[in-house]
Amino acid sequence: MRVLILGMLMGGTAFSLGAQPPAQKPPDAAELALRALVTAAPRLALEAAPLTVTPPAPDFAIGMVSWVASTRDGTTYLLQRGDKADPVIAVDRNGTVLRSWGKGLYVMPHAIRVDPQGNVWTADAASSHVIKFSPEGKVLLDIVVGGQPTPCPNNFCSTTDIAFAANGHVFISDGYANARVLEYTATGEKVREWGTPGTGPGQFKLVHSIQIDATGVVYVADRENGRVQRFDQTGKYLGEWTYGRTFGLEADGAFMWLATQPVQQPNLSPGWLLKVDTKTGKIAGWVPSTGNHGMDVMTSGELLLGPGPSRVPQRYRRVP
């Protein structure tokens, strides 16, 4: 038997597959302009379908999938918040669970990434721990970023995402209570940090995702300011894109993918996965999406999105 992944609210209320999307506000001028800009670009021939998982045991159930990541061999890692399965779950392309781990290591699992060597990294939005695992789930490094308030309101006060530089350094976005980006060596020694609260260049209002492109430019999703800022690796501001409230970023060669939606609409509203040319900053393609948060691009060119509509993650395949 195969099951659709059902999500959970923070308080534990289950979403059904027929759950209604958040109530939409009438579009303002900024939203209308953004919609016109997006739809003027090519719509990509990708079609979304729910990601399914075959339960390995009768009592197995997956809660809200916060983030998704994939490997070169097609393995997909899910980072989920339910208590009836491990937080980190690896599945193959058919939805068979290959392995899982992580119980007791998280307060609020937020992001999951796979580094160039195939190791798995996660960020906890409450505990401020960024953990590096082997592909089999062995803890290889635990970076305690710290600096979050105590108590942590709503369990969202800490790290949000991880990115990898060519020299092996790790960049971490710390965006719920803080407004900063931190750089660490491959062995976990802190190098620097930058960022302050605000709306100006180099300032942030909820740093939610981070990526580094092939040229070494750092991209930061400044979520509640409705923009993606660009920096060099010392924190020097290079410019920004204003393509809406961006939740997730994913570097893909000469392009950067954005999981985004109009700023004024409530979280998890309909939006887009945007393919942006990193040289020009222009939209090279898009597909409609709902429930945007963490995303990834598979080596096959398919897209992964979590948590997705009604909190069910999606896989975007090419239309035959």
N, C-alpha and C positions, 0 to 999 in steps of 0.2 A: 504494500500500500504506500502511496506517496501522499504527502500532505503539503499544503501551502503554508508558508511561514506566517504565523499570525503575530501581530505586534501588540505591545502593551504600552499604555500610558505610564508616566512616572509613578502614579499612584497605584498602578496595577489593574486598571480597567481595560478589559480586552476590547479590541476593535474587531468587528466582523468584516467579512469581505464586502459587505454592502454598506459600510460606514460612510456617512456623508462627509464631503470635504468641508473645510472651514468656510464659514459665511464670508462672501466676498464683498469688498467695499466698491462703490462706483469708481471707475478709473479716473485718476486725476491727469493733468497735462503731462506730467513726467512719465506716468505709466503708458499713456497713449503714444508718447514719443519713443519709448523703449520698445513697445510692441511693433511699431512701424519699422524701427531699425532692425529688429530681429527678423521679422517676416520678409524684409527686403533681401535678406541673405538666402542662399540655397537651403531648402529643407532636405536633410539627409535621408537616404533610403534605409532606415533602420526601424524595426518594429519591436515594441516592448511585449514581453510575456512574463508572467510571474515566475520567480525562481522557486523551485520546489526542492524539498529535501525528503529522503526516505528515512523515517525514524528508525534508529538502531535498536530501540527498546520500547515497550508499550507505554511507559510513563515519560517518554521523551517529548518535550515541547519547547519550542523556541519563542522567546519574547521579542520585544522590539529589536530589530537589527539596526544598530546605530551606523555601522560603516562596513564596507566590503573591500576586499583586496584580492588580487589574483597573481598567479605565478606563471612562468613561461610554459609550464606543462599543462596549464588549464585548471589547476587546482584553485578553488575559490575559498577564501577565508572570510567567515562571518564573525563579527563582534556583536554579541547580543546581550540583552539585559534581563532575560527571564531567569527564574530560579529552578527550572526543570531540565536544564542542560548546562554544560560548561559554557563559560563566556566566549571562548575561542573555539570555533568549529570549522574544520577543513572538510570540504566536499569536492567530489569530482564533477565532471561535466554532466553526469547523469543524476546528480543530487544524492549520491551515496556518501554517507559520512565516513571519512577516512580516519580521522582522529579528532580529539578535542581535549581541551585543558583549561585551567585557569580558575577553578572554583576557589574562593577565599582570597583571591588576589586583587579584587576590584570593589570599589564603591559605586562608581558610575562609569562603566566602560564607554569610551567615546570614539576613538579613531584607531584604525589598524592599517599598517603599511607593510610591504615586503621590500627589503633593501636589495641592492644589486647582487648580493651574495645569496639571496634566498632566505635570509633570516626574517623573522616576523616581529614587528614592533607594535606596541599598543600605548595609547595615552588614556589616562583616567582623569575625568573632568572634576573629580572631587578630591582624590587622595594626592594628586600632583605627582604620581609615579609614572614614569615612562619606562616600559620594560621591553627588553630585547630577548627574544626566544630563538632557539634553533627551530628548524621546520618541524621537529618532532615534539616541541613544547618544552624543552629544557631552558630554564632561565640562564641567560648568558650575561646580562647586565641589567641593573635596576638604577635608573637615574631618579633621585628624589629632588624634584625641582623646588618644591617648597614655596613659601610666600603667600599661600592662600589663607583667607580669614578662617578663624575658628570661633564658633561653629560655622560650617559651610552652608549657606542658605540654599535650600532646594537641591543640595548635592551637585550644584554647578558653580564652581568657583576656581577652576584650575585649568590644566593643560588640555589642548584640543586636537593637536595634530603634530605630525613628524615629517621632516624632509631630509634628504641625504645629499651631501655635497660630494664632488668628485674626489676630494682629498680625504674622504672618510668621516668628515665631521657631520654632526647631527644638528639640525635646526628644529626647534620646538616652538610652537605657538602656544601662548599662555593667555587666554583671552576672556575668561568669564569674570573673574574678579580683578585681574590685572590687564594690562594693555601693552604686551611686550612680546618680543621674539628673543629666544635664547639660543646660543651656539655652544655645543659641547664637542670635545674630541671624541674619537672612536672608542676611547676607554672611559668616557664619562666625566672628564674634567671640564669645568665651565670655562669658556673662552671670553664671552661677552654677552651683553643683552642690549636691546634698544627698544624704544617706544614709550609713549606716554598717553594718557587719556586725552581725547579731543577729536577735532575734525580737520586739523591741518595736516600738511605733509608729514609723514612719519608718526602721526598720532592715530589712535585706534579707538573704535567703539565695538568691542567684541571681536577679537582676533579668532577666527574660526577654522581656518585651514591654511596650509602652507605647502609650497612646492618650489623646486629649483629646476630650471630648464637646462638644456645641454650647454648653454653659454655661461652658466653660473649665476644667472639672474634669479633673485628670490622673489616669489610672488606670494602675497599675503591677502587672504580674504578678510577684509575689514567689514564684517557682515552688516552691522547695524548702521554703518555709514554708507552702505550701498555701493561699495567699490572694491576693486582689487588694486592694491598698491604694489609697486615694483621697486626693488632695492638691489644694491650690490651686497656682497656678503659681509661688509662692515657696517651695514645699515644706512648707507647713503641713498637718499630718495632719488628714484629715476623717473617716476611718473605713475600714472594710475589709469585704470579703466572704470567706467561707470556703467556697468551692465546689470544693475539691480542688486538685491540682497543675495550675496553669494555664500553658500554653505560649504561646498566642496570644490577642490581644485585637483586636477590631474595633469601632469606633464606628459606630452605625447609627441616627441620629436620636435618639429618646428611649430607645434601648436600647444595651446593650453586649453584644457576643458574646464568649463565652469558649470556647476550645478547651482542654478540661480532662479530667482523669481522677482516680481515687482516689489519694491521696497515697502509700499504702503499696505500690502496684503498680508494677512496673518500667515505665520509659519505653516509649512506643508501645503501651501496653495499651489495651483497650477503655475508652472514656469517652463524652464527650458534647460536642456543640456547644450551649452554653446561651445563650439569649436572655434577658438580665436587664434589668429595668426600672430605669433609672438613678435615678428618684425614690424608689422603694420598696426597691430592692435585691432584689426577689423575682424568681424565675424565671418568665418569661412563656411559655416554650416551650423545647423541646429536640429534638434528633435524636441517635441513637446514632452514635458515630464511633470509629475506631481509627487509631492512628498520628498523633496530634495534634501539630502544631507550628505553622506559620504558617497563617493563614486570612484570607479576605476575603469581603465581601458585594458581589455585583454589583448594578448598577442594576435588573436584572430581579428582584431578590430571591433569586436563586440564591446558593448558598454555594460557596466554593472552599476546599479543605483540602489542605495538604501536610505531610509526605510521603504520608500516607494508609496504608491497610493494604498490607503487603508493599512499602512504599515507592512505591506508585503513587498520585499525587494524585487527588482526587475532586472531582466537581462534583455538588452537591445541587440537583436540580430538583423542581419541584412535581409531586406525583402527580396524573395526569389524573383 
